[in-house]
């Protein structure tokens, strides 16, 4: 097995193994360390010895042994060793036939525990379920590795202190906890697709991991419309990634992208997903966003985009979620459907919303609409204001370039 195939296998098995170990033995924080050591052992041994017939059971057995060693070093050694003495080896548990994928979903719920902040939920999800190393997560979010280590350690301790059992959340909490899981995956995807800071416009390892994990949740919950909607949204959005940057890494706006470079397979999969769930009943926010993305992706050209339909979908989305970014996108869609002055009128209200008033996207959109309206001087000033607000270097270069084109 080549290195890439082995890495893919271990990453896929990691949450299943961790879920199985935590289900059996508890001690989420210590179990996570034990599983990481089992994965390291597999990475070192399997290339020479070959992959075992049941690699998941092998990893669980090694992790369980390592967990025993780790627990022996703790203060409550005697009591815990009594418990460990009763453990059964992998393959002999009463529910050993239970799906490891089910454990992964429970693990996702645990990582998105309401006691954690959104930042901690993201970090813990990427570490425990995504299989990323602490160093990889730290690089993705541009913080020192030591800082990310402390964040993840605190998150694991909070989960432990909460006394949460390794089990699906009670029915009364399930919808809210699933919503938290989807929100975390959405945030991970967005940070990967459009990085908020740093030298790169996008981090494909993050967006790719979000798609993989959302696909896993979809396989477990295929009848949930919002799960399907989120997966469709990610696929339809990520399909444009190859055309989003020029040869020099510069940002290429959608209207100027070479649509022949969009990923047709992902578009087809995303359209099929959203087409299947929309007729089922009341559409949620992820389904509506996926429907908007599908209209963009299916348009033969920017000029042939069905902006009136997109505008109507954004109005439905606003009725479900009072989100300033949604309102900003609605202003753009309205401008494309009815002219820039219609959108500019909506931006005045958004400028008073503290949630977006300081964001670079507000003056960037205003600049674009002013340019469309034939006011280059005002547009240039807004482009420069937007460039001064963003921490993304590609965004800065793009906005400054737009301003320079409008110089008298």
N, C-alpha and C positions, 0 to 999 in steps of 0.2 A: 504493500500500500504506500503510495507516494505521500509526501508530507502534507500536501493540501488536502488529500482525502482523509488522512488521519486527523488533521485539525478539524475538519468539518464534522467527522464522526464524534470526536470528543466534545465539541461544542454542542452538538445536538443531544448527546447523552448527559451532559453535565447537569442540567436542571432536573432530569428524570432521576438521576442518582441522588442528588441533593434532596429532592422531594422524598424519595424512598427512605433515606437515612433519617431525615428529620421526622418523618411519619413514625418510624419505628422507635427512635431513641430520644427524640427531642433535642434540646441544646442547639438551637439554630446557629448561633454564632460559632460554636466549636465544630459543629458538623460541617459548616462551610469550609473551614480550614482543612478538615480531614478529607473532604472530597477533592479539594484542590491538590492535595498531596497524592491522592489516588490518580488523578488525571496526569500529574507529572510522572508518576511511576509508569503509567500506560504509555505516555509519549516516549519514555526512555526504553521500555522493554518491547513493546509491540512491533516496532520496525524490525527487530532481530528475531523475536520469538514467534511473530505472527499474531493476528488478532484472534482472541478466544472465540469459541463457538457462540458464547453468550457474553458479549463484552459488557453489557449493563450489569449482569450479575457479578462479573469479575470486579468491576469498579465498586459495586456496593460492598462486596466482601472486603476488599482492601481498605475502603473508607471506614467500614465498621471496625476493622482491626486498629486502624490509626486513631479513630475516635476513642476507642478503649484506652489506648496509650495516653492520649491527651487528658482524658478524664481522670486517669490515675494520678496525674500530677496536681490535681486540685485538692482543696482542703477537705471536701466531703468525700474523700476517696473510698472509705469503707462502705458507705451507704450506696454509692454509685456502683461500686464493683459488685455488690450484691445484685443490683439490677442487671449489670452487664453479664453476670454469670448465667442469667436466665435467657439471654438473647439466643436466637437460633441463627444459624448461618443462612446466607441468601439461598433461596430456592426451597426452604422448608417453612417459610412463614405461612400462616393460614390464608392470608390474602395475597400470596405472591403472584397470583394471576392478574391482580389489579393492574390497570394500565398505568405505566409510568407517565404517560401524557397527562392523566388526571392529576397526578402529583405536581406536575409542572404548573397546571392552572392554579392549584392551591398555593403553590410557591409564589406565583405572581400576585395573588391576593395578599399574601403575607408581606411581600416586598412593598406593596402599595397600602400598607396599614395606615388608617387615618391618624395615628399618633405621629406619623412622620411628615416632614415638610415635603413639598413637591421636589425640591432639589435632592433630598435624601432618598425619596422614592425612586427617582431616576437613577441615582448612583447605585442603589442596592439592586434594582432590577437588572441593570447592565452587568453587575458583578455576579449575582447569584443565578440569574436566569439566562442572561446573555452570554456569560462565560468570558467576558472581557477582563483583562487584568486591571488592577488598580492603576498601573502606569498608563494603560491605554485610555481609561476613562479620564484620568487627569489630563492627558494630552488633548482629548476631545473637547474638554471644557476649559482648557487653558488655565489650569491651576496647578500648583506644585503637587507632586505625588504625595508628599507628607500631609498636605491639606486634605486631599481626597481620601487618604487612609483614615484620617481622623473622622471624616464625614461618614464613611462607611462603617467604621467601628461604632460610632455613636448611634447610627441607624440600627445596627444589629442589637445593640444594647437596649434601645428603646423597644424594639420588638420583643426582646426577652422580658423586659420589665412589664410589658403590657399583659403578660400572662396568656398571650394568644395561643390557642391550641392549633396543631397542624391539622386543620380540617376546613372544609368549605365554610364560609361565613353563614350565619343563620339566615333563613329565608328573608327575614325582615331587613337585613343589611345587604343582601346579595346584589341588588340592583345598584345601590350606591357604590359598593366596592368594585363592581364591574366597571362602572363609570369611571372610577379612579384609575383602574388598570388601563382602560382605553385612553384616558387623558394623558397618562404617563407615556404610553407608546406614541401618541400623537406628538407630544413634546419632543421625544427622542427623534422622531422622524423629521420634524421641522428643524431641529438644530442641525441635523445631518444634511438636510436639503438646502437650507439657507442659513449658514453659520452666522451667528450674531456678532462675532468678533474674530479677529485673527487674519492671517494672510490668505486663507482659502475661502472661496465662495461656498463650497459644499464639502461635507465629509461623508463620503459614500459608505464608510464602514458603519456609521451610526444609522443612516437611513436604511441601509440594507438589513441591519440587525432589527430595526423596528418592523420592517416588512416581514422578516422571518418570524418574529415573535407574534405579530398580529395574525399571520397565517396559521400559527399553531393554535391561537385562541379560536380562530374561525373553525378549524377542524374539530375542536372540542365543543363549540357552540354554533353549529352551522345554521340554526334557526333564528339566531339573534340578528335582527336587521341592522342594528348599529355596528355590530362587529363586522358584518359583511360590508357595510358602508365604509367603515374606516379602512379596511383592507383595500377596497376598490379605490378609495381616495388616494391612498399611498401609491398603488400601482399606476394609476392614471397620472399622478403628479410626477412620480419618479421616471415615467416613460420619457419625459422631456429632458431629462438630465444630460444626455449626450450632446444636446444642442444648446445648452444654457451658457456655455463658455466658448470663447474663441480659442485659436491656437496658442495665444499668449496668456490664457487663463482669464481674460476679461469677460465681464458679464454681457450676455446677449439677451435683450428683452424678448418676450414671447412673440411679439409682432414681427420681429426680425429673424426669428429662428428658422433654420432649415428643417422643415417638418419631415423631410425624408430621413432625417437622423433620429427621429423619435422611435421608441421601441414599440413596434406594431404588435408584438406578442403580448406585452404588458397591457397595451391599450385594449386589445381584444378581451383579455382576461378581466380587466377592470370593468369594461362595459357590460360584459356578461354578468358579473356579480351584481352590479347596481341595477341592471335591467330585471334581474330575477327578484330583487327584494322590494323595489319601489311599488309594485302593484299590490303588495300584501296589506297595506293600510297606511296609518299615519307615519310619515317619514320623519326621522330624527335628524339632528344637525349634521352628523357624519354622512348620512345618505344624501342630504341636500348638497353638501359640499362635493360629494362624489359625482352627483348629477351635473353640477356646474363644470367640474373637471372633464367629464365625458363630452360635454358640448364643445369645450375648447379643443379637446383631442380629436374629435371627429370632424371638425371644420376643415375643409380642404386648404383654406388660407385664413390669415387674420381678417381680411376684408369680408369673408363669408361667414364669420362667426355670428351666431344667433344671439345678439346682444339683448334684444327684448326679452327672450326667454331667460337668459342669465339674470337680467334685472329682476324679473318676477320671482326667480328662485331665491335671490338674495333677500327680497322682501319677505318671503316665507321664512327664511333663516332668521331674519331680524325679529320676527314675531315669536320665535322660539328661544332666541338667545340675544340679550342686549349686550353685544360685543362690539367695541369700537372698531376693531379690525374688520369685522363683517360690514359695518357701516361705511368704512373707508372703501372697501371693495365694491360696495353697492354704489357709492358715488362715482367710481370709475365706470362701472357697467352702465349707469344712467347716462353718463357723459358720452359713452360710445353709442348709446341708443338714441339720445335726444339732443346731444350737443354739449360742449364743455361747460357752458354757463349753468346748466341744470346741476351738474356735479359740483361746481364751485360753490353754489348756494348751500349744499349740504355740508361742505367742509367748514363753513363758518360755525356751525353748531358743534362739530367735532373738536374745534380748537378750544372749546370750553370744557372738554372732558379730560380730567386729570390723568386718566388711564392711558391716553395716547398723545396728549398735548406736547410732551417733550420727545416723542418718538420721531426718528428721522423719516418715517414713511409718510407722515402728514405733509411736511413741506415738499417731499419728493413728488407726491401725487398732485399737490397744488401746482408745482412747477410744470408738470406734464400737461395739466389741464389749461394752465395759462399759456403754454406754448401752443396748444391746439387752438386756443381762443385768439391767437395773434398778438400776444403781449410779451415779446421776447425779453424786455428789460426786467419785468416783474418775475418772469419765469427763471431768468438767470439768477436773480437774487435768492429765489426759493431753492434752486438746485444747490447753490453754495451753502445755504443754511442747512439743508439736508446732509450734505457731505460733511459738514462740521459736527453733526450729531452722531453719525454711525461709527461703530468701532470695527466694521468690516472693511478691510483694505480694498477688496474688489469693488464693493459698493461705493467707497469713497472715490476710487478712480473713475468709475462709471459716471457718478453724479458730477464730478469736476469736469469730465469730458463733455457732458451735456451742456454744462454752463459755458465752457470755452467755445462751443459751436455757436453760441448766441451772442458772442462778443460783437460789439458794433464795428 
